[in-house]
Amino acid sequence: MNRMHPLAVALAAALLAAPAVAKDTGLVFISSEKDNAVTALDGKTLEVVKVIPTGKRPRDLMFSPDHTKLYAACGDADRVDVIDVATLAVTGRIPVGEDPEMFDLSPDGRTLYVSREEDSVLGIIDLATRKQTGEVKVGGEPEGVLVSADGRTVYVTSEVASLVSAVDPVAGKVMKTAKVGNRPRRFAMTPDGTQLWVTNELGASVSIIETAGHTVAATLKFEPKGFRADDVSPVGITMSADGRTAYVALGKANHVAVVDVASRAVQDYILVGKRAWGLTLDRSGQRLFVANGLSDDVSVVDTATRKAVKTIRAGRVPHSIAIDD
């Protein structure tokens, strides 16, 4: 009878005892505001792998830098849930104050910056202790949050004041504000960090801010055929890795605008589901996933043909999408 070497036995036991680690799983995660859950899809088959119960009204989603954790802002639970990507289970809950909506992480993954709509503040959370270390008063009803690549500036939108605040997180104060369009919502930064694009939901537009001086350089309007201006409500925005193309979800206009970044020209409008909201690209840039809040589904867009090639049921009122690739 063959017997395993004691060292081999010990190694096998250690591997079995080691915690599961996920990396580049290809899973697609979608938050559902009404189902109080995050759905995980297989990135290849687009079939549901697991529905993960969370706190009430999950919205924004973001990975830790090493992609071992997925953070979900749970607006009606006043917390951010921590999902283990390997086990697909909530393993922690971080109290962050009333009505968190959007957030971002510092480049080192140690600090979470979260907009608290009811309090009109940017909360600063230390992720090691899971305690708030500070807060900065910003414009009324803050939503979008984006941290610069060097971590020195945190940008926050104010829906009711139509402002973008540039916050110094170390000093804990607003350095400068920029007046943008009506009801600004979300951000995308060009890869070189020189331009900050901001969607204006009630302005049917995107404001383009030059980060050197935090001033608005241009405003880009959207006018898809067959829709009234009131129906064109840009919210979600993402940019290709090379910075050449921006994709803007137009809300009630049920389309995604394709924009050439260099010329700031709209190249196309892609038909998707009802109330196109959050959106993201996969790593290859070949697939764009769009959460449609009123048709309770996700459109998968082929970016080469600029056509929606698949529709996936994704819970009630899908909000945000994150891909582990």
N, C-alpha and C positions, 0 to 999 in steps of 0.2 A: 504494500500500500504506500503510495507516494504521500509524503508529508511536506507541507509548506515550510520554508525556512522561517524561523521565528521573526526575523527582520521583515520579511514579506507580510507575515500575519499582522505585525504591528502597524506597517504602513497601510495595509488594507483597512484595518480598524480605524486608523486616523482619518483616512479619506471618507469613510462612512460617517464618522462623527463630525467632520468639518461642516460648517454651515454652507448651504447652497449659495452659489454666487452666479448671478445672471450678468451676461455681457453681450451686447448686440443680439438680443433675442429676436429682433424683428417685430416684436409685439406693438400693436397700435392701441393706445389707451384713449378712451373717450369719456368725458364726464357728462353725467345726466342730471340736470338740476331737479327734475321732478321725481326721479327714481331714487335719489340719494345714493348713487352708486357710480363707480367707474367701471366701464366695460373694457376687457382686454380681448383684442382680436389677434388671430394668427396673421402675420403680415403677408404671408404668401397666399393662403386660402381665403383670408378675410372672414373666416368662421369665428364664432365666439369661443374663446378659451375659458373665460371666467367672468362673472359679474361680481365685482368687489363692493360690498356694502361700505358706505362712508358716512360721515356726518351729513346733516341736512344741507341741501342745495350746493353740491360741489360745482365749482366753476373752473378757475384757472388751474392748469397742470404744469409741472416743471420737474425735470430730473435733477438729482444731485450731479456734480461734475463727473463722477465715476459711473453714473447710471445704475447704481445699486438701489437707490431710493427714488420714488416718485412722490412729489408733494402735491396735495390737492387742497385748494382753498375752499372751505365749507362755510358759505356765507351765513346761513341761518343757525350754524352751530358755534359760530365765533371762534373758529379754530382752523388750523391747517393739519390735515391728516398725513401721516407718513406711510406710504405703501412700499413693502419690500418687493422688489421686482422679481426676485427669485421664487418667492413663495406666493406672490399675488395676494397678500393679506395686509391689512392695516396693522402696523406694529407700534405706532406711536401717534400721539395727538398733542399738538402744540397750541396752547391758548394764545390768541393774538389780538383779542379785543373785538369789538362789535362790528359785524358785517364786513369781513374781509372779502375782497373780490379778485384783484389781480396782484401779482407779486413778482419779484425777481430775486436772484441770488447774487452775492458777491462772487467775483471770479474764483476765489479760493473755496467757495462753497460753505463758508463758516457763518455767514450772516444772511438773514432773510429780510427783505424790505417789502412791506405789504401795505396796500392802500386800504384805509378804513373809511368807508363812505360816510357813515353816520357821524363820525367824529371829525372829518375833514383833516385827517393827519396821515403821515407816512410813519408806520410803526417799524422799529428796528429790533430784530430778534436775533439773539445769539443762539445758534443751533446746537452748540455743545451743551449749554445749560437749559435750552428751550425757554429762556426768559427774555422779556423785553428789556433792552438796555437804553432805549431812547425813543423819542417820537418828535416829528417835525410838523408843525402846522403848515398846511398847504391850502390851495384853493378849494372851494366847496365841492363836495361830491367827487373826490379823487377816484380815479380808476386805474388807467394804464400805468405800469411801472417798468422802467428799463434802466439797468445799470451799465455804465460805460465799460469798455473793455479793460481799462486800467483801474476800475473800481472807485475812481475819485468823484464821479458825478452820478446821481440817481435822478432820473427824469420821471415826473409824475404829471398826468393830465388832470385837469379840473373840469368836470362836465358843465357845471352851472356858471363858472366864471370864464369859460372858453380860454383857459390858460394852460401853458406847460411850465412847470416849475423845475428849475435846475437846482438840485439840493446837494450841498456838501455834507456827506454822511459823517465825516469826522467832526466837523464844527457843529453839525446838527442844525443847520440853517439853510434857508433858501438863498442862493447866490444871485439868481436872476430869473425873471419870468418872461415868457414870450406870448403875445396875444395871437391866437390861432382862430380856426373856424368855429362854428357853432357846435357845441357838445363834443369835444375831442374825446376819443376813446382809447386807441391802442397805438403802439409804436413799432417801427422797424428801423434799424440802423444800417447804413451802407457798410460793407466790410472794412473800408478804410476809416470809418468813424467820423467822416466829415459832414455827413448829412443824416438828420433824424426825420423820418417820415411819420406824420401823425394823421390818423383818420378823424374826420369830423362828421359825426353821424347825422346831425341836422343841417350840415352845410353842404352835403353831397360832394365832399371834397377831401383832399389830402393837403395838409400844410407841410412844406419842406423847410426844415430849420437847419441853418448852418451852425454847427456846434462850436466853431471857433468863437463866435460872438453871441451865440444863442439868439439869433435873429431869423425871422422868416424870410426866406429867399424867393419862394414861389408858392402859388396855390394851384393845385390841379383839380379841375372839375370833372365829374362823371355825368354823362348824359346818354345812357343806353336807350335805344329806340323803344317806343311804346310804353315808357314809364314816366309818370309825373315826377317832378323834382322831389316832392314830399316822400316818394317811395324809395328814392335812392339814398340809402342810409349806411354809409361805409362804417364798418367796425373792425373786423379782423384784417390783419395785414401781415404778409411775410415776404421775404426777399430771397432770391436764389443765392446760392453760396458764392457765385462769382460777382454778385452785385449788379448784374445786368438787367434783371427782370424783377418787378414787384407784382405781387398778386394781392388784390384788395377785394374782400367780401362785401357786397353791396346791400346786405340786409334784405329789406322787403322788396328790392328789385330782383331778387332771385338769380343774380348773376355774380360772377367774379370778373373783375377788370384785370386785364393783363397790360402792364405798363412798362415801356422801355425807360429804364432809369436815366440813362445819359441824356436822351432827348426830352424826357418827361412827357412822352406822348402815349396815349391809350392805343394799344395795338389791336385789342380784341375784347369782347365780352363773352364769357362762357356761361351757358345756362346750367344751373344746378338746382337744388331743392328750394323749398320755401324758407325765407328769411335766412339767407347765408350769413353765418356768424363767424365762429373761430375757424382758422385754417392753418395747415402746415404742410411743408414739403417733406418727402422722404429724403434720405441722404443722397440718393442718386439724382434727385431733382426731376425724375421722370414721372412721379406721381404726386398729385396735390390732393390732400384730404380736406373736405369742407364740411363743417357741422351745420346742418340746416335745422334751426330751432323750431320751426312751425310744421315741418313735415316729419319730424322725429327720425331723421336719417342722416347718413353721411354720404356725400358724393365723392367718388374717386375719379379724379380727372387725369387723363393722359396729357402731359404738358406739351408733347410734340404735336399732337393733333388738336389740342385745345378743345377736347370733348370729354364730357362725363361718360365713363365707360362702365361704371357700376354704381349701384345704390345699395347701401347697407342699412338695415334697421339698427338703431343705436340708442334705444331708450327714449324716454320722454324729455324733450327739450335738451338736446345735446348742446354743450357749450364750448368746450375746448378739446384739443386733440394733441397728443404727444406720442412720438414714435421712438422706440428704443432700437435705433440702428446707427 
